[in-house]
Amino acid sequence: MVLRIKKGQSKKQIEAAVKRLQKDASKPVLADFLGKMKGKFGDGVTYQKELRNDWD
């Protein structure tokens, strides 16, 4: 996200914009959930082998 500060903005306006920027940055991203589904698929390598067993 980009924060544009225009010439003549007051310090309060800039601080409010920075707070909004920090608030938006706290949203979860996909990287927060990596490795969380271990119970569903089990080991990743064995799961891939089950999916790609075309020759078996």
Kinemage of the C-alpha trace (Angstrom):
@kinemage 1
@onewidth
@group {chain A} dominant
@subgroup {mainchain}
@vectorlist {calphas} color= white
{ca met a 1} P 0.000 0.000 0.000
{ca val a 2} L 1.222 3.481 -0.798
{ca leu a 3} L 0.882 6.470 1.465
{ca arg a 4} L 0.915 9.734 -0.454
{ca ile a 5} L 1.627 12.854 1.535
{ca lys a 6} L 0.644 16.048 -0.202
{ca lys a 7} L 2.360 19.319 0.400
{ca gly a 8} L 0.571 21.263 3.104
{ca gln a 9} L -1.012 18.325 4.970
{ca ser a 10} L -1.127 18.725 8.706
{ca lys a 11} L 0.615 16.410 11.122
{ca lys a 12} L -2.758 15.069 12.333
{ca gln a 13} L -3.787 14.100 8.813
{ca ile a 14} L -0.505 12.288 8.238
{ca glu a 15} L -0.745 10.427 11.555
{ca ala a 16} L -4.328 9.380 10.757
{ca ala a 17} L -3.234 8.043 7.379
{ca val a 18} L -0.374 6.094 8.979
{ca lys a 19} L -2.784 4.560 11.508
{ca arg a 20} L -5.100 3.452 8.693
{ca leu a 21} L -2.127 1.949 6.898
{ca gln a 22} L -1.053 0.022 10.004
{ca lys a 23} L -4.613 -1.174 10.565
{ca asp a 24} L -4.797 -2.593 7.033
{ca ala a 25} L -1.415 -4.292 7.433
{ca ser a 26} L -2.733 -6.417 10.305
{ca lys a 27} L -5.018 -8.442 8.011
{ca pro a 28} L -4.060 -12.125 7.785
{ca val a 29} L -2.296 -13.358 4.677
{ca leu a 30} L -2.025 -16.850 3.216
{ca ala a 31} L 1.460 -17.305 4.690
{ca asp a 32} L -0.097 -17.159 8.179
{ca phe a 33} L -1.917 -20.416 7.485
{ca leu a 34} L 0.788 -22.517 5.823
{ca gly a 35} L 1.168 -25.904 7.487
{ca lys a 36} L -2.109 -25.655 9.385
{ca met a 37} L -3.959 -28.460 7.542
{ca lys a 38} L -1.817 -31.389 8.625
{ca gly a 39} L -4.773 -33.456 9.848
{ca lys a 40} L -6.620 -33.316 6.554
{ca phe a 41} L -3.921 -34.498 4.141
{ca gly a 42} L -1.354 -36.170 6.377
{ca asp a 43} L 2.204 -36.149 5.099
{ca gly a 44} L 2.571 -33.960 2.006
{ca val a 45} L 4.837 -36.359 0.112
{ca thr a 46} L 2.566 -39.380 0.557
{ca tyr a 47} L -0.452 -37.297 -0.404
{ca gln a 48} L 1.275 -36.222 -3.638
{ca lys a 49} L 2.216 -39.829 -4.402
{ca glu a 50} L -1.418 -40.887 -3.959
{ca leu a 51} L -2.572 -38.173 -6.354
{ca arg a 52} L 0.064 -38.918 -8.981
{ca asn a 53} L 0.025 -42.697 -9.047
{ca asp a 54} L -0.811 -42.909 -12.758
{ca trp a 55} L 1.603 -45.760 -13.362
{ca asp a 56} L 0.536 -47.952 -10.439
